[in-house]
Amino acid sequence: MEREQMTAEQKQQIVEHFQLFEKASKSLFKKYDAAIKEMKTRFEILDADLEYRFNRNPIHHMESRLKTPKSVFEKLQRYEVPITLQSVEEHILDVAGMRVIVSYIDDVYAMVKVLSMQDDLKIVKVKDYIKNPKPNGYRSLHVIVKVPVYFLDRKQYVPVEIQFRTVAMDFWASLVDNPATFRIFVVKKNVQHLCGCEAVCRVVCFVVIGNFLK
């Protein structure tokens, strides 16, 4: 049911349900946060080892994020599955996420190969948007791994989605994520190509971009 079609009572029930879910999920999200820390440590060790062996650091930088309880709640709603912690673990594999930005495309596949050699790590799913880019030009290699996390009384494999991309791919992805910036970038490139003059390009872009942002 569309939210616009809901009664005030139904909307209130969803709010209350979310509040219960948010409170109950605190310990679950700590587990995903621990999985991110575990993966970051692995990549730092790998990068340091590669520097020692080959005198270069393939990893340019890393970023991480944890989905919010609201985002997870809404995703469960879209999947039309029960709004429970068990559903989160069964149906959502990208609660924990990382971006590993490297220098070259070869580094992307090399890092994935190295991960596949770690016998305590489980590679669950791979989506290669480098070989098969999205229509908007987005390129990245998405890998979902399950990493062992050790708690006081147990070991548990926790999924983490890792997006491998080069610096150039990351720049393009940031443009695609921001439609206004993306339009400006495309306009500037096209105008500069047609004009063949940076000064003219700036004037034309000033007018065109102004129209875009109105």
C-alpha positions in Angstrom: 0.0 0.0 0.0 1.3 3.4 -1.0 2.0 5.7 2.0 -0.3 8.4 0.5 -3.2 6.0 0.7 -2.7 5.1 4.3 -4.9 6.3 7.1 -3.4 8.3 10.0 -3.8 5.2 12.2 -1.9 3.0 9.8 0.9 5.5 9.5 1.1 5.7 13.3 1.3 1.9 13.5 4.3 2.0 11.1 6.0 4.7 13.2 5.5 2.6 16.4 6.7 -0.6 14.6 9.9 1.3 13.4 10.6 2.6 16.9 10.4 -1.0 18.3 12.6 -2.2 15.5 15.2 0.5 16.0 15.4 -0.2 19.7 15.7 -4.0 19.2 18.3 -3.7 16.4 21.0 -1.8 18.3 23.0 -5.0 19.2 22.6 -6.3 15.6 24.1 -3.1 14.2 27.1 -3.4 16.5 27.8 -6.7 14.9 27.9 -5.2 11.4 30.1 -2.4 12.7 32.5 -5.0 14.1 32.5 -6.7 10.6 33.5 -3.4 9.0 36.4 -3.0 11.4 37.5 -6.5 10.8 37.6 -6.0 7.0 39.3 -2.6 7.3 42.1 -4.2 9.4 42.5 -6.9 6.7 42.9 -4.4 4.0 45.3 -2.3 6.0 47.5 -5.4 6.6 47.3 -6.4 2.9 48.3 -2.9 1.8 51.2 -2.8 4.2 52.4 -6.3 3.0 52.2 -5.2 -0.6 54.2 -2.1 0.1 56.9 -4.2 1.8 57.0 -6.8 -1.0 56.6 -4.6 -4.1 57.2 -1.1 -2.8 53.8 0.2 -3.8 50.4 0.8 -2.1 47.5 -0.3 -4.4 44.9 1.0 -2.0 44.4 4.8 -2.5 41.9 5.1 0.4 38.9 3.3 2.0 35.5 4.4 3.0 32.8 2.6 5.1 29.2 3.1 6.0 26.5 1.4 8.0 23.0 1.5 6.8 20.6 3.3 9.2 17.8 1.4 11.0 15.4 3.5 8.9 17.0 2.4 5.6 17.0 -1.2 6.7 13.4 -1.0 7.9 12.2 0.5 4.5 14.2 -2.2 2.6 12.4 -4.9 4.5 9.1 -3.3 3.6 10.0 -3.2 -0.1 11.0 -6.9 0.1 7.6 -7.6 1.7 9.2 -9.8 4.4 8.5 -9.8 8.2 10.1 -6.8 9.9 12.3 -8.8 12.2 16.0 -9.0 13.1 16.0 -12.5 11.6 14.8 -11.0 8.3 17.6 -8.5 8.3 20.2 -11.3 8.5 18.4 -13.5 6.0 17.5 -10.9 3.3 19.8 -7.9 3.6 23.5 -8.4 2.8 24.6 -4.8 2.5 23.9 -3.4 6.0 27.7 -3.1 6.3 29.4 -1.5 3.3 32.9 -0.5 2.3 34.5 1.2 -0.7 38.1 0.3 -1.5 39.5 2.8 -3.9 42.6 1.6 -5.8 44.9 3.1 -8.5 44.4 0.8 -11.4 41.8 -1.7 -12.7 44.3 -4.6 -12.4 44.5 -3.7 -8.7 40.7 -4.3 -8.3 40.9 -7.9 -9.6 44.2 -8.5 -7.7 42.6 -7.5 -4.4 39.6 -9.7 -5.0 41.9 -12.6 -5.9 43.9 -12.1 -2.6 40.6 -12.1 -0.6 39.5 -15.3 -2.3 42.7 -16.9 -1.0 41.9 -16.2 2.6 40.4 -19.5 3.8 38.3 -18.0 6.6 36.6 -15.6 4.3 33.5 -16.5 2.3 32.8 -14.8 -1.0 29.0 -14.9 -1.3 28.2 -12.8 -4.4 30.1 -10.8 -7.1 28.6 -8.2 -9.5 31.1 -6.9 -12.0 30.0 -3.4 -13.2 33.5 -2.8 -14.6 33.2 -5.4 -17.4 29.4 -4.7 -17.6 28.9 -0.9 -16.8 25.5 0.5 -15.9 23.8 2.6 -18.6 24.8 5.8 -16.8 28.5 4.8 -17.0 28.8 3.6 -13.4 31.7 1.1 -13.0 32.7 -0.8 -9.9 33.2 -4.4 -8.7 30.7 -5.3 -6.0 31.7 -8.2 -3.7 29.7 -9.5 -0.8 31.9 -11.4 1.7 31.1 -13.0 5.0 33.8 -12.3 7.5 34.2 -14.1 10.9 33.7 -11.9 13.8 34.7 -13.1 17.3 32.6 -12.2 20.2 32.9 -13.1 23.9 31.0 -16.4 23.6 30.8 -17.1 19.8 32.1 -16.7 16.3 29.7 -15.5 13.6 30.1 -14.8 9.9 28.8 -11.4 9.1 28.2 -10.1 5.5 29.9 -6.9 4.2 29.4 -5.4 0.8 32.7 -4.2 -0.7 32.8 -1.9 -3.7 36.1 -2.0 -5.5 36.8 0.9 -7.9 39.6 3.0 -9.3 40.0 6.7 -8.4 38.5 7.6 -11.8 35.6 5.3 -11.3 35.0 6.8 -7.9 35.0 10.3 -9.3 32.4 9.3 -11.9 30.2 7.6 -9.3 30.2 10.7 -7.2 29.0 12.7 -10.3 26.3 10.2 -11.0 25.1 10.3 -7.4 24.7 14.1 -7.7 22.5 14.8 -10.8 23.1 18.6 -10.8 26.9 18.1 -10.7 26.6 15.3 -13.3 24.8 17.6 -15.7 27.3 20.4 -15.2 30.2 18.0 -15.9 28.7 16.6 -19.1 27.7 20.1 -20.3 31.2 21.5 -19.7 32.9 18.6 -21.5 30.6 18.8 -24.5 30.8 22.6 -24.8 34.6 22.6 -24.5 34.9 19.9 -27.1 32.7 21.9 -29.5 34.2 25.3 -28.8 37.8 24.2 -28.6 38.4 27.2 -26.3 38.4 27.2 -22.5 37.4 30.9 -22.3 34.4 30.5 -24.6 33.6 27.2 -22.7 33.4 29.1 -19.4 31.0 31.7 -20.8 28.7 29.2 -22.5 28.7 26.9 -19.4 27.8 29.8 -17.2 24.7 30.4 -19.2 23.7 26.8 -19.7 24.4 25.7 -16.1 22.4 28.7 -14.8 19.5 27.4 -16.8 20.0 23.8 -15.4 19.9 25.0 -11.8 16.9 27.2 -12.1 
